[in-house]
Amino acid sequence: MKVEETALSGVFLISPPTVFKDSRGINIETYNLKEYKAAGIRCDFIHDAISISKKGVLRGLHGDGKTWKLISCLFGEVFLVVVNWDESSPQYKKWISLTLSAENNLQVLVPPHFGNGHYVLSDHCVFSYKQSAYYDRAGQFTIAWDNQDLAIPWPSKTPITSLRDANEGT
């Protein structure tokens, strides 16, 4: 298992503890409490969710003030963005982008007060969220994907979004 800090303090890039490939396919250990705690990841995850999307869909940018998220792309490929949305942080409004895929098996640990969003690069994707708090839509913030202050170079200028994701703060 490999854990690397990214350019955003508190956001980590993780290579899972076990990736086994043979002629049948691949087996990936996506979470092991003992291994993750030994690597310094001390989140108590209590809620798992997935989203399934088609090419061109952009989900996010969403976050809240209490939830840690362990994010991975189980099938397909996505362009992931993580934004520091903590007004008290010296890195407020700083962001990073990464490519997550079923091929690279990478995970990203996102702390509270950070927003995340992803754009689907492949024909379809299965995106996984392991969370430290139960989903609370009313407690979330939304950052417009095309927020001018952030100037994120998304792979498309015309993504498929929900009404929520097209309107910051709603």
DSSP file (Angstrom, degrees, kcal/mol; ACC not computed):
  #  RESIDUE AA STRUCTURE BP1 BP2  ACC     N-H-->O    O-->H-N    N-H-->O    O-->H-N    TCO  KAPPA ALPHA  PHI   PSI    X-CA   Y-CA   Z-CA
    1    1 A M              0   0    0      0, 0.0     2,-0.4     0, 0.0    13,-0.0   0.000 360.0 360.0 360.0 134.5    0.0    0.0    0.0
    2    2 A K  E     -A   15   0A   0     13,-1.5    13,-2.8    14,-0.1     2,-0.5  -0.984 360.0-172.5-125.3 130.3    1.3    3.4   -1.0
    3    3 A V  E     -A   14   0A   0     -2,-0.4     2,-0.4    11,-0.2    11,-0.2  -0.988   7.6-178.6-124.4 123.0    0.0    6.7    0.4
    4    4 A E  E     -A   13   0A   0      9,-2.9     9,-3.2    -2,-0.5     2,-0.2  -0.971  24.8-128.0-124.0 135.7    1.2   10.0   -1.1
    5    5 A E  E     -A   12   0A   0     -2,-0.4     7,-0.2     7,-0.2     4,-0.1  -0.585  27.3-145.4 -75.7 142.9    0.3   13.6    0.0
    6    6 A T        -     0   0    0      5,-2.4     4,-0.1     2,-0.5     5,-0.1  -0.286  36.6 -85.3 -94.7-174.6   -0.8   15.7   -2.9
    7    7 A A  S    S+     0   0    0     -2,-0.1     2,-0.6     2,-0.1    -2,-0.0   0.656 114.5  76.7 -68.0 -15.6   -0.2   19.5   -3.5
    8    8 A L  S >  S-     0   0    0      3,-0.2     3,-2.2    86,-0.0    -2,-0.5  -0.881  94.3-118.9 -98.3 118.6   -3.4   20.1   -1.3
    9    9 A S  T 3  S+     0   0    0     -2,-0.6     3,-0.1     1,-0.3    -2,-0.1  -0.323  98.1  18.7 -56.9 127.6   -2.6   19.6    2.4
   10   10 A G  T 3  S+     0   0    0      1,-0.3     2,-0.5    -4,-0.1    -1,-0.3   0.242  97.9 108.5  95.0 -12.6   -4.8   16.8    3.7
   11   11 A V    <   -     0   0    0     -3,-2.2    -5,-2.4    99,-0.1     2,-0.4  -0.874  50.9-168.4-100.3 126.9   -5.6   15.2    0.3
   12   12 A F  E     -AB   5 109A   0     97,-1.5    97,-2.7    -2,-0.5     2,-0.5  -0.908  20.2-143.0-122.3 144.0   -3.9   11.9   -0.3
   13   13 A L  E     -AB   4 108A   0     -9,-3.2    -9,-2.9    -2,-0.4     2,-0.4  -0.903  28.1-165.2-101.0 129.0   -3.4    9.6   -3.3
   14   14 A I  E     -AB   3 107A   0     93,-3.0    93,-2.5    -2,-0.5   -11,-0.2  -0.951  22.2-156.8-125.9 132.7   -3.5    6.0   -2.4
   15   15 A S  E     -A    2   0A   0    -13,-2.8   -13,-1.5    -2,-0.4    91,-0.1  -0.947  42.5-111.6 -98.9 121.3   -2.6    2.8   -4.2
   16   16 A P        -     0   0    0      0, 0.0    14,-0.1     0, 0.0     3,-0.1  -0.020  21.1-113.9 -54.5 157.5   -4.6    0.0   -2.6
   17   17 A P  S    S+     0   0    0      0, 0.0     2,-0.4     0, 0.0    13,-0.1   0.824  97.4  30.9 -64.8 -33.6   -2.9   -2.7   -0.5
   18   18 A T  E     +F   29   0B   0     11,-0.6    11,-2.7     2,-0.0     2,-0.4  -0.979  53.9 167.3-134.9 123.9   -3.6   -5.6   -2.8
   19   19 A V  E     -F   28   0B   0     -2,-0.4     2,-0.5     9,-0.2     9,-0.2  -0.952  15.5-175.9-130.1 112.0   -4.0   -5.7   -6.6
   20   20 A F  E     -F   27   0B   0      7,-3.1     7,-2.7    -2,-0.4     2,-0.4  -0.942   1.2-177.6-116.1 120.8   -3.9   -9.2   -8.0
   21   21 A K  E     +F   26   0B   0     -2,-0.5     2,-0.2     5,-0.2     5,-0.2  -0.937  13.7 145.3-117.5 139.0   -4.0   -9.8  -11.7
   22   22 A D  E >   -F   25   0B   0      3,-2.4     3,-1.1    -2,-0.4    -2,-0.0  -0.837  66.0 -67.9-150.0-167.7   -4.0  -13.1  -13.5
   23   23 A S  T 3  S+     0   0    0      1,-0.3     3,-0.1    -2,-0.2    -2,-0.0   0.705 128.3  55.5 -64.4 -19.0   -5.5  -14.7  -16.7
   24   24 A R  T 3  S-     0   0    0      1,-0.2     2,-0.3     0, 0.0    -1,-0.3   0.735 118.8 -98.4 -83.6 -23.6   -9.1  -14.4  -15.2
   25   25 A G  E <   -F   22   0B   0     -3,-1.1    -3,-2.4     2,-0.0     2,-0.3  -0.989  55.1 -40.0 144.2-135.6   -8.8  -10.6  -14.6
   26   26 A I  E     -F   21   0B   0     -2,-0.3     2,-0.4    -5,-0.2    -5,-0.2  -0.977  29.2-161.4-139.7 145.7   -8.1   -8.6  -11.5
   27   27 A N  E     -F   20   0B   0     -7,-2.7    -7,-3.1    -2,-0.3     2,-0.5  -0.992  16.8-172.2-127.3 121.9   -8.9   -8.6   -7.8
   28   28 A I  E     -F   19   0B   0     -2,-0.4     2,-1.0    -9,-0.2    -9,-0.2  -0.957  22.2-142.6-120.5 128.9   -8.4   -5.3   -5.9
   29   29 A E  E     -F   18   0B   0    -11,-2.7   -11,-0.6    -2,-0.5     3,-0.1  -0.796  22.2-178.3 -85.7 104.4   -8.6   -4.9   -2.1
   30   30 A T        +     0   0    0     -2,-1.0     2,-0.3     1,-0.3    -1,-0.2   0.670  65.1  10.2 -84.2 -16.8  -10.3   -1.5   -2.0
   31   31 A Y        +     0   0    0     -3,-0.1     2,-0.3   -15,-0.0    -1,-0.3  -0.911  51.7 171.5-162.9 136.6  -10.4   -1.1    1.7
   32   32 A N     >  -     0   0    0     -2,-0.3     4,-2.8    -3,-0.1     5,-0.3  -0.884  23.1-150.5-144.8 108.4   -8.9   -3.0    4.7
   33   33 A L  H  > S+     0   0    0     -2,-0.3     4,-2.5     1,-0.2     5,-0.2   0.874  96.8  48.2 -49.0 -48.6   -9.3   -1.2    8.1
   34   34 A K  H  > S+     0   0    0      1,-0.2     4,-2.1     2,-0.2    -1,-0.2   0.927 114.8  44.6 -61.3 -47.4   -6.1   -2.7    9.6
   35   35 A E  H  > S+     0   0    0      2,-0.2     4,-1.3     1,-0.2    -2,-0.2   0.909 115.3  47.0 -65.1 -43.4   -4.0   -1.7    6.5
   36   36 A Y  H  <>S+     0   0    0     -4,-2.8     5,-2.6     2,-0.2    -2,-0.2   0.908 112.2  49.0 -68.7 -41.4   -5.4    1.8    6.2
   37   37 A K  H ><5S+     0   0    0     -4,-2.5     3,-1.7    -5,-0.3    -1,-0.2   0.908 109.2  53.5 -62.9 -41.1   -5.1    2.6    9.9
   38   38 A A  H 3<5S+     0   0    0     -4,-2.1    -1,-0.2     1,-0.3    -2,-0.2   0.803 106.0  54.3 -62.6 -28.7   -1.5    1.4    9.8
   39   39 A A  T 3<5S-     0   0    0     -4,-1.3    -1,-0.3     2,-0.2    -2,-0.2   0.387 128.0 -99.7 -86.0   3.4   -0.9    3.8    6.9
   40   40 A G  T < 5S+     0   0    0     -3,-1.7     2,-1.0     1,-0.2    -3,-0.2   0.489  83.1 130.5  94.9   3.4   -2.2    6.7    9.0
   41   41 A I      < +     0   0    0     -5,-2.6    -1,-0.2    -6,-0.2    -2,-0.2  -0.803  25.3 170.2 -94.1 104.5   -5.7    6.8    7.6
   42   42 A R        +     0   0    0     -2,-1.0     2,-0.2    -3,-0.1    -1,-0.1   0.031  22.8 134.4-108.8  25.4   -7.9    6.9   10.7
   43   43 A C        -     0   0    0      1,-0.1     2,-0.9    -7,-0.1    -2,-0.0  -0.504  52.3-137.1 -75.0 141.8  -11.3    7.7    9.2
   44   44 A D        -     0   0    0     -2,-0.2     2,-0.3    88,-0.1    24,-0.1  -0.843  23.7-156.1 -98.0  97.4  -14.3    5.6   10.4
   45   45 A F        +     0   0    0     -2,-0.9    87,-0.3     1,-0.1     3,-0.1  -0.589  26.5 160.9 -79.5 132.6  -16.1    5.0    7.2
   46   46 A I        +     0   0    0     85,-2.8     2,-0.4    -2,-0.3    86,-0.2   0.431  56.1  49.2-129.4  -5.2  -19.8    4.3    7.7
   47   47 A H  E     -C  131   0A   0     84,-1.8    84,-3.6    86,-0.1     2,-0.4  -0.985  55.6-168.4-146.8 127.7  -21.5    4.9    4.3
   48   48 A D  E     +C  130   0A   0     -2,-0.4     2,-0.3    82,-0.2    82,-0.2  -0.915  13.4 167.4-114.7 144.8  -20.7    3.6    0.8
   49   49 A A  E     -C  129   0A   0     80,-2.4    80,-3.2    -2,-0.4     2,-0.3  -0.983  14.7-159.2-148.6 155.6  -22.2    4.9   -2.4
   50   50 A I  E     -C  128   0A   0     -2,-0.3     2,-0.4    78,-0.2    78,-0.2  -0.960   5.0-153.5-131.3 154.5  -21.5    4.6   -6.2
   51   51 A S  E     -C  127   0A   0     76,-2.4    76,-3.0    -2,-0.3     2,-0.5  -0.983   6.3-156.6-122.8 143.2  -22.5    6.7   -9.1
   52   52 A I  E     +C  126   0A   0     -2,-0.4     2,-0.3    74,-0.2    74,-0.2  -0.982  25.0 166.9-118.8 123.6  -22.8    5.2  -12.6
   53   53 A S  E     -C  125   0A   0     72,-1.9    72,-2.2    -2,-0.5     2,-0.2  -0.905  28.8-124.8-138.5 161.3  -22.5    7.7  -15.4
   54   54 A K  E >   -C  124   0A   0     -2,-0.3     3,-1.8    70,-0.2    66,-0.3  -0.574  51.1 -66.5-101.8 169.1  -22.0    7.9  -19.2
   55   55 A K  T 3  S+     0   0    0     68,-2.0    66,-0.2     1,-0.2    -1,-0.2  -0.211 119.4  25.8 -54.4 137.3  -19.3    9.8  -21.2
   56   56 A G  T 3  S+     0   0    0     64,-2.2   104,-2.9     1,-0.3     2,-0.3   0.335  86.0 133.0  91.6  -6.9  -19.5   13.6  -20.9
   57   57 A V  B <   -g  160   0C   0     -3,-1.8    63,-2.5   102,-0.2     2,-0.5  -0.604  38.3-162.4 -79.8 136.3  -21.2   13.7  -17.5
   58   58 A L  E     -H  119   0D   0    102,-2.9     2,-0.5    -2,-0.3   104,-0.4  -0.985   5.2-170.5-118.3 121.7  -19.8   16.0  -14.9
   59   59 A R  E     -H  118   0D   0     59,-2.8    59,-2.5    -2,-0.5     3,-0.2  -0.952  37.0 -41.3-112.9 126.6  -20.8   15.4  -11.3
   60   60 A G  E     -     0   0D   0     -2,-0.5    85,-0.3    57,-0.3    57,-0.2  -0.450   6.6-145.8 108.2 178.2  -19.9   18.0   -8.6
   61   61 A L  E     +     0   0D   0     55,-0.5    82,-2.6    -2,-0.2     2,-0.3   0.184  62.6 146.1 -99.3 124.2  -18.2   20.0   -7.2
   62   62 A H  E     +HI 116 142D   0     54,-2.3    54,-2.3    80,-0.2     2,-0.3  -0.889   8.2 136.9-128.3 156.0  -19.7   19.0   -3.8
   63   63 A G  E     - I   0 141D   0     78,-1.5    78,-2.9    -2,-0.3     2,-0.3  -0.968  24.7-148.7-173.1-177.9  -18.6   18.8   -0.2
   64   64 A D        -     0   0    0     50,-0.4    49,-3.5    -2,-0.3    50,-0.4  -0.908  34.1-100.3-154.0-178.6  -19.5   19.5    3.4
   65   65 A G  S    S+     0   0    0     74,-0.5    75,-0.1    -2,-0.3    21,-0.0   0.335 110.4  35.0 -93.4   7.4  -17.8   20.3    6.6
   66   66 A K  S    S+     0   0    0     45,-0.1     2,-0.5     1,-0.1    -1,-0.1   0.583  88.3  96.0-133.8 -15.6  -17.8   16.9    8.2
   67   67 A T        -     0   0    0     44,-0.1     2,-0.4    64,-0.0    -3,-0.3  -0.721  46.3-160.3-100.1 127.4  -17.2   14.1    5.7
   68   68 A W        -     0   0    0     -2,-0.5    64,-1.9    43,-0.1     2,-0.4  -0.788  19.9-160.1 -86.8 141.7  -14.0   12.3    4.8
   69   69 A K  E     -DE 110 131A   0     41,-2.6    41,-3.2    -2,-0.4     2,-0.6  -0.993  18.0-159.1-129.1 134.0  -14.3   10.5    1.4
   70   70 A L  E     -DE 109 130A   0     60,-2.8    60,-2.1    -2,-0.4     2,-0.4  -0.958  28.3-166.5-106.8 112.5  -12.3    7.7    0.0
   71   71 A I  E     +DE 108 129A   0     37,-2.9    37,-2.1    -2,-0.6     2,-0.3  -0.795  16.5 158.8-110.5 139.6  -12.9    8.0   -3.8
   72   72 A S  E     -DE 107 128A   0     56,-1.9    56,-3.4    -2,-0.4     2,-0.7  -0.987  37.6-126.0-151.8 159.9  -12.1    5.5   -6.6
   73   73 A C  E     - E   0 127A   0     33,-0.6    54,-0.2    -2,-0.3    32,-0.2  -0.940  23.1-178.2-108.1 111.4  -13.2    4.7  -10.1
   74   74 A L  E    S+     0   0A   0     52,-2.4     2,-0.3    -2,-0.7    53,-0.2   0.763  71.7  17.1 -83.1 -26.7  -14.1    1.1  -10.3
   75   75 A F  E    S- E   0 126A   0     51,-1.3    51,-2.1    47,-0.0    -1,-0.3  -0.985 116.2  -1.3-147.8 133.6  -14.9    0.9  -14.0
   76   76 A G  S    S-     0   0    0     -2,-0.3    26,-2.1    49,-0.2    27,-0.4  -0.556  85.9 -69.7  90.2-154.0  -14.0    3.4  -16.7
   77   77 A E  E     -J  101   0D   0     47,-0.3    44,-2.4    24,-0.2    45,-1.4  -0.996  40.2-174.7-149.8 137.4  -12.0    6.6  -16.4
   78   78 A V  E     -JK 100 120D   0     22,-2.9    22,-2.0    -2,-0.3     2,-0.7  -0.956  27.9-130.7-133.9 153.0  -12.7   10.0  -14.9
   79   79 A F  E     -JK  99 119D   0     40,-2.7    40,-2.2    -2,-0.3     2,-0.4  -0.927  37.4-160.1 -96.3 111.2  -11.0   13.4  -14.6
   80   80 A L  E     -JK  98 118D   0     18,-3.3    18,-2.3    -2,-0.7     2,-0.4  -0.791  11.1-168.1-102.0 137.3  -11.3   14.2  -10.9
   81   81 A V  E     -JK  97 117D   0     36,-2.9    36,-2.1    -2,-0.4     2,-0.4  -0.987   2.0-169.0-123.1 135.0  -11.0   17.6   -9.3
   82   82 A V  E     -JK  96 116D   0     14,-2.2    14,-2.1    -2,-0.4     2,-0.4  -0.993   8.5-167.6-123.2 128.9  -10.6   18.3   -5.6
   83   83 A V  E     -JK  95 115D   0     32,-3.0    32,-2.5    -2,-0.4     2,-0.7  -0.957  22.8-130.2-121.7 131.2  -11.0   21.9   -4.3
   84   84 A N  E     + K   0 114D   0     10,-2.8     9,-3.0    -2,-0.4    30,-0.2  -0.716  30.0 173.0 -75.7 116.8  -10.1   23.3   -0.9
   85   85 A W        +     0   0    0     28,-2.4     2,-0.8    -2,-0.7    29,-0.2   0.000  35.3 120.5-116.6  25.2  -13.2   25.2    0.1
   86   86 A D    >   -     0   0    0      1,-0.1     3,-2.3    26,-0.1     6,-0.2  -0.822  49.9-159.1 -94.3 105.4  -12.1   26.0    3.7
   87   87 A E  T 3  S+     0   0    0     -2,-0.8    -1,-0.1     1,-0.3     5,-0.1   0.722  90.4  56.5 -59.0 -23.0  -12.1   29.8    4.0
   88   88 A S  T 3  S+     0   0    0     -3,-0.1    -1,-0.3     3,-0.1    -2,-0.0   0.507  90.0  95.9 -86.8  -3.8   -9.7   29.6    7.0
   89   89 A S  S X  S-     0   0    0     -3,-2.3     3,-1.6     1,-0.1    -5,-0.0  -0.634  74.5-136.9 -89.3 141.9   -7.1   27.7    5.0
   90   90 A P  T 3  S+     0   0    0      0, 0.0    -1,-0.1     0, 0.0    -3,-0.0   0.677 109.3  56.0 -66.1 -14.7   -4.1   29.3    3.3
   91   91 A Q  T >  S+     0   0    0     -5,-0.1     3,-2.6     3,-0.1    -7,-0.3   0.179  77.0 150.5-100.7  16.8   -4.9   27.0    0.4
   92   92 A Y  T <  S+     0   0    0     -3,-1.6    -7,-0.2     1,-0.3     3,-0.1  -0.253  72.9   9.4 -52.5 131.4   -8.6   28.2    0.0
   93   93 A K  T 3  S+     0   0    0     -9,-3.0    -1,-0.3     1,-0.3     2,-0.3   0.487  96.0 131.4  70.9   8.0   -9.7   27.8   -3.6
   94   94 A K    <   -     0   0    0     -3,-2.6   -10,-2.8   -10,-0.2     2,-0.3  -0.640  35.9-175.5 -82.2 149.6   -6.6   25.8   -4.6
   95   95 A W  E     -J   83   0D   0     -2,-0.3     2,-0.3   -12,-0.2   -12,-0.2  -0.949  19.5-155.6-143.7 161.3   -7.4   22.7   -6.5
   96   96 A I  E     -J   82   0D   0    -14,-2.1   -14,-2.2    -2,-0.3     2,-0.4  -0.938   9.3-150.4-131.2 157.8   -5.8   19.6   -8.0
   97   97 A S  E     +J   81   0D   0     -2,-0.3     2,-0.3   -16,-0.2   -16,-0.2  -0.980  17.6 171.1-129.2 147.0   -6.9   17.3  -10.9
   98   98 A L  E     -J   80   0D   0    -18,-2.3   -18,-3.3    -2,-0.4     2,-0.6  -0.958  31.6-121.0-145.0 157.6   -6.1   13.6  -11.3
   99   99 A T  E     -J   79   0D   0     -2,-0.3     2,-0.4   -20,-0.2   -20,-0.2  -0.941  28.2-171.7-104.3 123.5   -7.2   10.8  -13.6
  100  100 A L  E     +J   78   0D   0    -22,-2.0   -22,-2.9    -2,-0.6     2,-0.3  -0.914  15.4 157.1-111.1 141.4   -8.7    7.9  -11.8
  101  101 A S  E  >  -J   77   0D   0     -2,-0.4     4,-1.6   -24,-0.2     5,-0.3  -0.973  57.1-106.9-154.7 167.6   -9.5    4.7  -13.7
  102  102 A A  T  4 S+     0   0    0    -26,-2.1   -25,-0.1    -2,-0.3    -1,-0.1   0.685 119.6  56.5 -68.7 -18.5  -10.1    1.0  -13.4
  103  103 A E  T  4 S+     0   0    0    -27,-0.4    -1,-0.2     1,-0.1   -26,-0.1   0.891 112.4  35.2 -80.9 -42.4   -6.6    0.6  -15.0
  104  104 A N  T  4 S-     0   0    0      2,-0.1    -2,-0.2     1,-0.0    -1,-0.1   0.658  87.1-152.3 -90.3 -14.2   -4.6    2.7  -12.4
  105  105 A N     <  +     0   0    0     -4,-1.6    -3,-0.1   -32,-0.2     2,-0.1   0.643  36.4 158.9  57.8  17.7   -6.6    1.6   -9.4
  106  106 A L        -     0   0    0     -5,-0.3   -33,-0.6   -91,-0.1     2,-0.3  -0.381  25.3-159.5 -75.5 151.5   -5.8    4.8   -7.6
  107  107 A Q  E     -BD  14  72A   0    -93,-2.5   -93,-3.0   -35,-0.1     2,-0.4  -0.897   4.5-148.7-122.9 155.7   -7.9    6.2   -4.7
  108  108 A V  E     -BD  13  71A   0    -37,-2.1   -37,-2.9    -2,-0.3     2,-0.6  -0.996   5.5-148.3-128.1 129.7   -8.1    9.7   -3.3
  109  109 A L  E     -BD  12  70A   0    -97,-2.7   -97,-1.5    -2,-0.4   -39,-0.2  -0.873  18.3-168.9 -96.8 119.5   -8.7   10.6    0.3
  110  110 A V  E     - D   0  69A   0    -41,-3.2   -41,-2.6    -2,-0.6   -99,-0.1  -0.938   8.3-146.4-114.2 123.7  -10.7   13.9    0.5
  111  111 A P    >   -     0   0    0      0, 0.0     3,-1.0     0, 0.0   -44,-0.1  -0.291  34.6 -75.9 -82.9 170.6  -11.1   15.6    3.9
  112  112 A P  T 3  S+     0   0    0      0, 0.0   -47,-0.2     0, 0.0     3,-0.1  -0.232 115.8  36.8 -57.0 155.2  -14.0   17.7    5.1
  113  113 A H  T 3  S+     0   0    0    -49,-3.5   -28,-2.4     1,-0.3     2,-0.4   0.550  95.5 107.6  74.2  10.9  -14.3   21.3    3.7
  114  114 A F  E <   - K   0  84D   0     -3,-1.0   -50,-0.4   -50,-0.4     2,-0.3  -0.938  59.1-145.7-115.8 142.1  -13.1   20.1    0.3
  115  115 A G  E     - K   0  83D   0    -32,-2.5   -32,-3.0    -2,-0.4     2,-0.3  -0.760  14.8-168.2 -99.7 152.1  -15.3   19.8   -2.7
  116  116 A N  E     +HK  62  82D   0    -54,-2.3   -54,-2.3    -2,-0.3   -55,-0.5  -0.989  10.0 169.2-138.4 150.8  -14.8   17.1   -5.4
  117  117 A G  E     - K   0  81D   0    -36,-2.1   -36,-2.9    -2,-0.3     2,-0.4  -0.982  13.5-153.5-152.6 157.3  -16.2   16.6   -8.8
  118  118 A H  E     -HK  59  80D   0    -59,-2.5   -59,-2.8    -2,-0.3     2,-0.4  -0.991   7.4-151.6-140.5 149.0  -15.5   14.3  -11.7
  119  119 A Y  E     -HK  58  79D   0    -40,-2.2   -40,-2.7    -2,-0.4     2,-0.6  -0.966  28.5-123.2-115.8 130.8  -16.0   14.3  -15.5
  120  120 A V  E     + K   0  78D   0    -63,-2.5   -64,-2.2    -2,-0.4   -42,-0.2  -0.640  30.3 174.4 -83.1 119.7  -16.4   10.9  -17.2
  121  121 A L        +     0   0    0    -44,-2.4   -43,-0.2    -2,-0.6    -1,-0.2   0.747  61.1  63.8 -92.2 -29.7  -13.8   10.3  -19.9
  122  122 A S  S    S-     0   0    0    -45,-1.4   -66,-0.1   -47,-0.1     3,-0.1  -0.326 100.9 -95.6 -91.3 174.4  -14.8    6.7  -20.9
  123  123 A D  S    S-     0   0    0      1,-0.2   -68,-2.0   -69,-0.1     2,-0.3   0.880 107.1  -4.4 -58.5 -38.4  -18.0    5.5  -22.4
  124  124 A H  E     -C   54   0A   0    -70,-0.3   -47,-0.3     2,-0.0     2,-0.3  -0.963  69.4-164.7-146.9 159.9  -19.3    4.6  -18.9
  125  125 A C  E     -C   53   0A   0    -72,-2.2   -72,-1.9    -2,-0.3     2,-0.5  -0.994  17.0-148.1-146.6 155.2  -17.9    4.7  -15.4
  126  126 A V  E     -CE  52  75A   0    -51,-2.1   -52,-2.4    -2,-0.3   -51,-1.3  -0.987  24.0-167.0-120.5 116.6  -18.6    3.4  -11.9
  127  127 A F  E     -CE  51  73A   0    -76,-3.0   -76,-2.4    -2,-0.5     2,-0.4  -0.900   4.6-152.6-112.1 129.7  -17.4    5.9   -9.3
  128  128 A S  E     -CE  50  72A   0    -56,-3.4   -56,-1.9    -2,-0.4     2,-0.5  -0.855  10.5-171.0-112.4 136.9  -17.2    4.9   -5.6
  129  129 A Y  E     -CE  49  71A   0    -80,-3.2   -80,-2.4    -2,-0.4     2,-0.5  -0.989   3.2-170.2-122.7 120.5  -17.4    7.0   -2.5
  130  130 A K  E     -CE  48  70A   0    -60,-2.1   -60,-2.8    -2,-0.5     2,-0.3  -0.965  24.4-165.4-104.7 124.4  -16.6    5.5    0.9
  131  131 A Q  E     -CE  47  69A   0    -84,-3.6   -85,-2.8    -2,-0.5   -84,-1.8  -0.843  34.0-147.9-124.1 150.0  -17.7    8.2    3.5
  132  132 A S  S    S+     0   0    0    -64,-1.9     2,-0.3    -2,-0.3   -88,-0.1   0.456  89.2  39.0 -90.1  -2.7  -17.2    8.9    7.2
  133  133 A A  S    S-     0   0    0    -65,-0.3     2,-0.1   -86,-0.1   -86,-0.1  -0.970  93.8 -95.3-141.7 155.8  -20.7   10.4    7.6
  134  134 A Y        -     0   0    0     -2,-0.3     2,-0.1     1,-0.1    -2,-0.1  -0.439  56.4 -88.0 -70.0 147.4  -24.1    9.6    6.2
  135  135 A Y        +     0   0    0     -2,-0.1     2,-0.3     1,-0.1    -1,-0.1  -0.342  47.1 179.6 -59.0 128.6  -25.2   11.5    3.1
  136  136 A D    >   -     0   0    0      1,-0.1     3,-1.4    -3,-0.1     4,-0.4  -0.785   9.8-175.3-135.2  87.4  -26.8   14.8    4.1
  137  137 A R  G >  S+     0   0    0     -2,-0.3     3,-1.3     1,-0.3    -1,-0.1   0.855  85.2  55.9 -52.7 -40.6  -27.9   16.8    1.0
  138  138 A A  G 3  S+     0   0    0      1,-0.3    -1,-0.3     3,-0.0    -2,-0.0   0.761 105.6  52.5 -67.0 -24.6  -29.0   19.8    3.1
  139  139 A G  G <  S+     0   0    0     -3,-1.4   -74,-0.5     2,-0.1    -1,-0.3   0.408  92.8  98.6 -91.6   2.5  -25.5   20.0    4.7
  140  140 A Q    <   -     0   0    0     -3,-1.3     2,-0.3    -4,-0.4   -76,-0.2  -0.540  59.9-144.5 -91.7 155.1  -23.6   20.1    1.5
  141  141 A F  E     -I   63   0D   0    -78,-2.9   -78,-1.5    -2,-0.2     2,-0.4  -0.842  10.7-150.2-107.6 155.1  -22.1   23.0   -0.5
  142  142 A T  E     -I   62   0D   0     -2,-0.3    27,-1.2   -80,-0.2     2,-0.5  -0.994   4.1-162.4-125.5 132.1  -22.0   23.1   -4.3
  143  143 A I        -     0   0    0    -82,-2.6    24,-0.1    -2,-0.4     4,-0.0  -0.957  34.0-109.1-109.9 129.0  -19.3   25.0   -6.3
  144  144 A A    >   -     0   0    0     -2,-0.5     3,-2.0     1,-0.2   -83,-0.2  -0.338  20.7-132.4 -58.6 134.1  -20.2   25.7   -9.9
  145  145 A W  T 3  S+     0   0    0     20,-1.0     7,-0.3     1,-0.3    -1,-0.2   0.799 108.3  45.6 -58.5 -29.0  -18.1   23.5  -12.1
  146  146 A D  T 3  S+     0   0    0      5,-0.1    -1,-0.3    20,-0.1    -2,-0.1  -0.006  78.5 161.0-105.7  28.3  -17.2   26.5  -14.3
  147  147 A N    X>  -     0   0    0     -3,-2.0     4,-1.9     1,-0.2     3,-0.7  -0.289  36.1-144.2 -51.6 121.8  -16.5   28.9  -11.3
  148  148 A Q  T 34 S+     0   0    0      1,-0.2    -1,-0.2     2,-0.2     0, 0.0   0.812  95.5  59.0 -65.4 -31.9  -14.4   31.7  -12.8
  149  149 A D  T 34 S+     0   0    0      1,-0.2    -1,-0.2     2,-0.0    -2,-0.1   0.833 111.5  41.7 -65.6 -31.3  -12.2   32.1   -9.7
  150  150 A L  T <4 S-     0   0    0     -3,-0.7    -2,-0.2     2,-0.1    -1,-0.2   0.842  82.9-164.7 -86.0 -35.5  -11.1   28.5  -10.1
  151  151 A A     <  -     0   0    0     -4,-1.9    -3,-0.1     1,-0.2    -5,-0.1   0.905  14.6-172.9  49.6  50.7  -10.6   28.4  -13.9
  152  152 A I        -     0   0    0     -5,-0.4     2,-1.9    -7,-0.3    -1,-0.2  -0.595  24.3-133.5 -74.9 128.8  -10.5   24.6  -13.9
  153  153 A P        -     0   0    0      0, 0.0    -1,-0.1     0, 0.0     4,-0.1  -0.497  31.4-172.0 -84.0  72.2   -9.6   23.3  -17.4
  154  154 A W        -     0   0    0     -2,-1.9    -8,-0.0    -9,-0.2   -73,-0.0  -0.225  36.3-111.6 -59.5 154.3  -12.3   20.6  -17.6
  155  155 A P  S    S+     0   0    0      0, 0.0     2,-0.3     0, 0.0    -1,-0.1   0.665 101.6  34.9 -64.1 -15.7  -12.1   18.2  -20.6
  156  156 A S        -     0   0    0      1,-0.1    -2,-0.1  -100,-0.0  -100,-0.0  -0.995  58.7-154.9-139.7 145.5  -15.3   19.8  -22.0
  157  157 A K  S    S+     0   0    0     -2,-0.3    -1,-0.1     1,-0.2    -3,-0.0   0.503  99.5  45.9 -90.8  -7.0  -16.8   23.2  -22.0
  158  158 A T  S    S+     0   0    0      2,-0.0    -1,-0.2  -102,-0.0     3,-0.0  -0.467  78.8 167.8-133.1  62.6  -20.3   21.7  -22.4
  159  159 A P        -     0   0    0      0, 0.0     2,-0.6     0, 0.0  -102,-0.2  -0.250  44.0-104.7 -72.8 164.1  -20.6   18.8  -20.0
  160  160 A I  B     +g   57   0C   0   -104,-2.9  -102,-2.9  -101,-0.0     2,-0.3  -0.824  55.3 167.6 -86.2 119.5  -23.8   17.0  -19.1
  161  161 A T        -     0   0    0     -2,-0.6     2,-0.2  -104,-0.2  -102,-0.1  -0.838  36.2-110.5-130.1 165.7  -24.7   18.3  -15.6
  162  162 A S     >  -     0   0    0   -104,-0.4     4,-1.3    -2,-0.3     5,-0.1  -0.477  39.2-106.4 -83.9 167.0  -27.6   18.2  -13.2
  163  163 A L  H  > S+     0   0    0      1,-0.2     4,-0.8     2,-0.2     3,-0.3   0.908 122.4  54.8 -59.4 -41.8  -29.5   21.4  -12.5
  164  164 A R  H >4 S+     0   0    0      1,-0.2     3,-0.9     2,-0.2     6,-0.4   0.921 108.5  46.9 -57.6 -46.3  -27.8   21.5   -9.1
  165  165 A D  H 34 S+     0   0    0      1,-0.2   -20,-1.0  -107,-0.1    -1,-0.2   0.701 108.2  56.0 -74.2 -19.0  -24.3   21.3  -10.6
  166  166 A A  H 3< S+     0   0    0     -4,-1.3     2,-0.5    -3,-0.3    -1,-0.2   0.633 105.5  56.3 -84.2 -14.3  -25.1   24.0  -13.1
  167  167 A N  S X< S-     0   0    0     -3,-0.9     3,-1.7    -4,-0.8    -1,-0.2  -0.892  85.6-133.7-126.7 101.7  -26.1   26.5  -10.4
  168  168 A E  T 3  S+     0   0    0     -2,-0.5   -25,-0.2     1,-0.2    -3,-0.1  -0.187  85.7  13.1 -54.2 135.6  -23.5   27.3   -7.7
  169  169 A G  T 3         0   0    0    -27,-1.2    -1,-0.2     1,-0.1   -26,-0.1   0.419 360.0 360.0  83.1  -0.5  -24.8   27.3   -4.1
  170  170 A T    <         0   0    0     -3,-1.7    -2,-0.1    -6,-0.4    -5,-0.1   0.449 360.0 360.0-102.4 360.0  -28.2   25.6   -4.8
